[in-house]
Amino acid sequence: MNYLGWALLLLGLVLLWPVLGSLLALALTLLGLALALVLGALLVSVGWIFALVLLLLGVFVAALRWALPLGILILGLWLIATASHRAGG
């Protein structure tokens, strides 16, 4: 695949990322909640640690939802510029 093809693929990922990011955030939240409930029930004294991990995981996913599309967009623009430079444009 040439540079323009990669750029179009990355642009498609940028456009789909809100849906994919939401699904990923939902899956991680449900997994974290299930782990917090199960492990919190088993180890009541350290249940707050799992709540903190869940909170940090949510913040990380929220940051990814903003940073990843921006990084992909910059990479796509660089690939388009490289492709046009190699084509002599």
N, C-alpha and C positions, 0 to 999 in steps of 0.2 A: 504494500500500500504506500502511496506517495505521501508527501507532507500535507497536501490539501485534504486527502482522505482522512488522515489522522486528525487534522484540525476540525473537520466536519464531525468526526466521531466524538471528539472532546466537546464540541458545541452541543451535540445531542445529550451528552452526559450532564452538561451544565443545565440544559433545559429540563431534564428529568430529575435532577438532584433534589428539588423540593419534595417530590413524591418519594424517592428512594430514601432521603434523609428522614422523612416523617415515619416511614415504615421501620427504618433502623432504630430511630428513637423509641418508637412504640415497642419494638421487640426487646430492646435493651431495658426499657423501663419495666416491662412485664417480667422479664427474667430476673432483674434486680429485685423487684417486689416479691416475687416467689421465693428467691433466695433469702431475702430479709425476713419473710414470714416463717419459712421453715427453720432457718438457722436461729432466728430470733426466738422461736418457740423452744428450740433445743437449748440454746444458750442465752437465757434472758439477760444475763449481766453484760453481754457484749453485743446485744441487739442494736445499740446505737451506732456501733462501728459500721454495720451493714447499711444503716440509714445514711450515714455520711458517705460511704462508697457509692450508694445509689445517687445521692445528690451530686457528687463529683462527676459521676458518669453522665448524668444529665447535662451538666455544664459543659463537659467535653464534647458531647454530641451537638449541643447548641452551637458551640464554637466552630465545630466542623461544618455545620450547615452554612455558616457564613464564609469561612476561610477556604474551604475546598472549591466551591464554584469560582471564587476569585482567582485562585491559583490555576485552575484549569483554563479559565478565560485568558489569563496572561500567557500560559503555555500555548494555547491555540493561536493567539495573535503572533507569538514568536514563530510558530511553525508556518503560518501564512506568510510572514515577512521573509523567512528563510526560503520558502518555496518560490516566492516572487523574485527574490534575489538570484536564486539559481537559474530561474528561467530567463534572467536578463532584464527583468522589469524594474 
